[in-house]
Amino acid sequence: MTSVRRDVRTDEHGLRTIIARVEAGDAHWIDATLTRVVELIAPRHPDTGAQELRSIAFGWLARPAELFKLLVEHEQPGLFDEEAEPSRATAIPADLLNALRDLNLEPLRPRTVLYVHLHRAALHGTPAVARIEGLGPSTLTGVTGLLAGCKVTVKPVIDLADRVRTTAYEHPEALKERVHLTTGGDYWPYAVNVSRRVDYDHPTPCTAQGPPGQTGTHNSGPLGRRHHRWKTHAGYQARQSGAGRYAWLTPHGLGYLVDHTGTRPIPAHHARMIIDAPPGLDLYPGTEIDLDWR
């Protein structure tokens, strides 16, 4: 059985660990490819140790277009130079050489979406630290190095003040993105999960008898799978009251408020007040309110 496991945590050096169980033959060829790449890139890193070189070489496996050029051009210098004449001594046939010269390597580039959170002041030259989702904090120089050699498409900024609704029960991808950017991660009290690999929950349950538009930025929150099950089956109650603001009431009568500042306990009757408010009414009870909701 094959499997790949990666440590989702990034250490202080910006590194992660990947552990893979693969077929014995594949493992042999991966090791052989790494050894070959190490030989080719070693002159570029004269002060780097053997294990670190293998780590760098492993990163080349994620960039197939660059890896292809590295391996082939070492055997046939100038292969991708249109003015170079094919050598009859090479083991590569002339027709294949001609095809390789005209080969568009762009489709071989891996495609991914990189989310970089940056204060707008940094765009005007103010020193700042960027936060890259899944990687952690990075300097602007680090972000530039990460994107070096990539074809970058900058997406328009999403206005999180827009209120988006849909009649569907499932959350569209565009809605999930808005909710994640607003909440920053799992909205369970004291949760620390900031991954996008979560369930998207309706704090106020979506019902067939309810009005249209029950799914939207006004009634949506990311939850880890275990937290989602607890909310659904273990008696926890929640209500969204404002953008990225959620009130919780536990089966033991404890109240919590989760928002952009984190989680803080609130009186149980305040939580009940928010949860039982009429649809469409967002309440912000202050600590000076002392109503008896028993």
C-alpha positions in Angstrom: 0.0 0.0 0.0 1.3 3.4 -0.9 0.8 6.6 1.1 2.2 10.0 1.6 2.1 11.9 4.9 3.3 15.4 5.4 3.8 17.4 8.6 1.5 20.4 8.3 3.7 22.3 10.7 6.5 24.6 9.5 9.5 24.9 11.7 11.5 28.0 12.5 13.6 27.5 9.4 10.6 27.3 7.0 11.0 23.6 6.5 8.5 20.7 6.5 8.8 16.9 6.7 7.4 14.5 4.0 7.2 10.8 4.6 6.2 8.5 1.7 5.5 4.8 1.4 5.9 3.8 -2.2 6.7 0.8 -4.3 10.3 -0.5 -3.9 11.1 0.1 -7.5 9.8 3.7 -7.4 11.8 4.3 -4.2 15.0 3.1 -5.9 14.5 5.5 -8.9 13.5 8.4 -6.6 16.8 7.9 -4.7 18.7 7.5 -8.0 17.2 10.7 -9.3 18.0 12.6 -6.2 21.6 11.4 -6.3 21.9 12.6 -9.9 20.4 16.0 -9.2 22.7 16.4 -6.2 25.7 15.8 -8.6 24.4 18.5 -11.0 23.5 21.2 -8.4 26.5 20.7 -6.1 28.7 23.3 -7.8 25.9 25.9 -7.2 26.1 25.2 -3.5 29.8 24.8 -2.6 29.2 25.3 1.2 26.2 23.0 1.6 26.4 19.7 3.3 25.4 16.4 1.7 22.0 16.0 3.5 21.0 19.6 2.8 21.9 19.1 -0.8 19.5 16.1 -1.0 16.8 18.3 0.6 17.4 20.9 -2.1 17.4 18.3 -4.8 14.1 16.9 -3.5 12.6 20.4 -4.1 13.6 20.1 -7.8 11.2 17.2 -8.1 8.4 19.6 -7.5 9.5 21.6 -10.6 9.4 19.2 -13.5 10.1 21.7 -16.2 13.3 23.0 -14.5 14.3 19.4 -13.6 13.9 18.3 -17.2 16.1 21.1 -18.5 18.7 20.5 -15.8 19.0 16.8 -16.6 18.9 17.1 -20.4 21.0 20.2 -20.9 23.8 18.6 -18.8 24.0 15.8 -21.3 23.5 18.0 -24.4 24.6 21.6 -23.7 22.8 24.1 -25.9 20.0 21.7 -26.6 17.4 24.4 -26.3 19.5 26.9 -28.3 17.9 27.3 -31.7 21.3 28.0 -33.3 23.0 24.9 -31.9 23.5 22.0 -34.4 22.5 18.5 -33.2 25.5 16.3 -32.6 25.6 12.9 -34.4 27.5 11.5 -31.4 24.5 12.0 -29.1 22.3 9.1 -28.2 19.2 11.3 -28.8 17.9 11.1 -32.4 18.0 14.2 -34.4 14.3 14.4 -34.9 13.8 14.2 -31.1 16.3 17.0 -30.6 14.4 19.2 -33.1 11.2 18.4 -31.3 12.7 19.2 -27.9 14.0 22.6 -29.1 10.5 23.7 -30.0 8.9 22.0 -26.9 6.9 24.3 -24.7 7.8 23.5 -21.2 5.2 25.7 -19.6 2.6 22.9 -19.2 5.2 21.0 -17.1 5.2 23.7 -14.4 3.2 22.8 -11.3 0.1 24.9 -10.7 -0.9 26.1 -7.2 -2.5 29.0 -5.4 -0.4 30.9 -3.0 -2.2 33.1 -0.4 0.1 35.9 1.0 -1.3 38.2 3.7 0.5 41.5 3.7 -0.2 44.9 5.3 -0.9 47.5 2.7 1.9 49.7 4.1 4.4 47.2 2.8 3.4 48.0 -0.7 4.7 51.5 -0.2 8.1 50.5 1.1 7.4 50.1 4.8 9.4 47.0 6.2 6.9 44.3 7.0 6.5 40.6 7.4 4.2 38.6 5.1 2.2 35.6 6.3 2.0 32.8 3.7 -0.9 30.4 4.3 0.6 26.9 5.1 4.1 28.2 5.5 4.0 30.9 8.1 5.7 34.3 8.4 8.2 35.3 5.7 10.1 38.4 4.7 9.3 40.1 1.4 12.6 38.8 0.2 11.5 35.3 1.1 8.3 35.7 -0.9 10.2 36.9 -3.9 12.5 33.9 -3.7 9.6 31.6 -3.4 8.0 33.0 -6.6 11.3 33.3 -8.6 10.9 31.7 -12.0 7.2 31.3 -11.7 4.5 32.6 -13.9 2.4 34.6 -11.4 -1.2 35.6 -11.8 -2.4 38.2 -9.3 -6.0 37.8 -8.4 -8.2 40.8 -7.6 -8.6 41.7 -3.9 -11.9 40.3 -2.5 -14.1 42.8 -0.8 -15.0 40.9 2.4 -17.7 43.5 3.2 -19.9 42.1 0.5 -22.7 39.9 1.8 -23.1 36.9 -0.5 -25.9 34.4 -0.3 -27.0 31.3 -2.3 -30.0 29.1 -2.2 -27.8 25.9 -2.4 -27.1 23.9 0.7 -23.5 23.2 -0.4 -21.0 26.1 -0.1 -19.6 27.3 -3.5 -15.9 27.6 -3.6 -16.1 31.4 -3.9 -18.1 31.5 -0.7 -15.7 29.2 1.1 -12.8 31.5 0.2 -14.7 34.6 1.5 -15.6 32.8 4.8 -12.0 31.6 5.3 -10.5 35.0 4.7 -13.0 36.5 7.2 -12.6 33.9 10.0 -9.0 32.8 9.5 -9.8 29.2 10.3 -11.9 26.9 12.5 -14.4 28.9 14.5 -14.7 26.4 17.3 -13.9 28.0 20.7 -10.1 28.1 21.2 -9.4 26.2 17.9 -6.0 26.7 16.3 -6.6 25.1 12.9 -6.1 27.7 10.1 -6.2 25.1 7.3 -8.6 25.4 4.4 -9.2 21.6 4.6 -12.3 21.9 6.8 -16.0 21.4 6.7 -18.1 24.5 6.1 -20.9 24.6 8.6 -24.2 26.5 8.9 -24.1 27.9 12.5 -27.9 28.2 12.2 -28.9 24.9 10.7 -30.2 25.0 7.1 -33.7 23.6 6.8 -35.9 22.8 3.9 -38.8 24.8 5.4 -36.6 27.9 5.9 -36.4 30.9 3.6 -34.1 31.0 0.5 -30.5 32.2 0.9 -29.7 30.3 4.1 -26.2 29.7 2.9 -24.0 32.8 2.8 -21.5 34.9 4.5 -24.1 35.7 7.2 -24.5 32.0 8.1 -21.3 30.1 7.4 -18.2 29.0 9.4 -15.3 26.6 8.9 -15.1 23.6 11.3 -12.7 20.7 11.6 -14.4 17.4 11.0 -14.4 16.4 14.7 -15.7 19.8 15.8 -18.4 19.6 13.1 -19.6 16.3 14.5 -19.6 17.6 18.1 -21.7 20.6 17.0 -24.1 18.4 15.1 -24.6 15.5 17.5 -23.3 16.6 21.0 -25.6 19.4 21.9 -23.4 22.4 21.1 -25.3 25.5 19.9 -23.9 28.3 17.8 -25.1 31.5 16.0 -23.3 33.8 13.7 -23.8 37.4 14.7 -21.8 39.7 12.4 -19.0 39.1 10.0 -16.7 36.4 11.5 -18.4 36.7 14.9 -19.9 33.6 16.5 -21.6 32.9 19.8 -21.4 29.4 21.4 -23.3 27.7 24.1 -22.0 24.4 25.3 -24.1 21.5 26.7 -22.7 22.4 30.1 -24.0 25.9 30.0 -20.8 27.7 29.1 -20.9 30.7 26.7 -18.1 31.8 24.4 -17.7 34.4 21.7 -15.3 33.8 18.8 -14.3 36.6 16.5 -11.1 38.1 14.9 -9.6 38.7 18.3 -9.8 35.1 19.3 -12.1 33.3 21.9 -13.3 34.7 25.1 -15.9 33.5 27.7 -19.1 35.4 27.9 -22.1 35.0 30.3 -24.3 32.1 29.3 -27.4 34.4 29.2 -25.5 36.7 26.7 -24.8 33.7 24.5 -28.4 32.6 24.7 -29.5 36.1 23.9 -27.5 36.1 20.7 -28.5 32.6 19.7 -32.2 33.1 20.3 -32.4 36.5 18.6 -34.9 36.8 15.7 -33.5 35.9 12.2 -31.5 38.8 10.7 -30.9 40.5 14.1 -27.3 40.6 15.3 -26.9 41.4 19.0 -23.9 42.8 20.7 -24.7 42.6 24.4 -22.2 44.4 26.7 -20.9 43.1 30.0 -23.0 45.7 31.8 -26.2 44.0 30.7 -27.4 41.7 33.4 -30.7 40.1 32.2 -32.1 36.9 33.8 -32.7 34.5 30.9 -33.5 31.5 33.1 
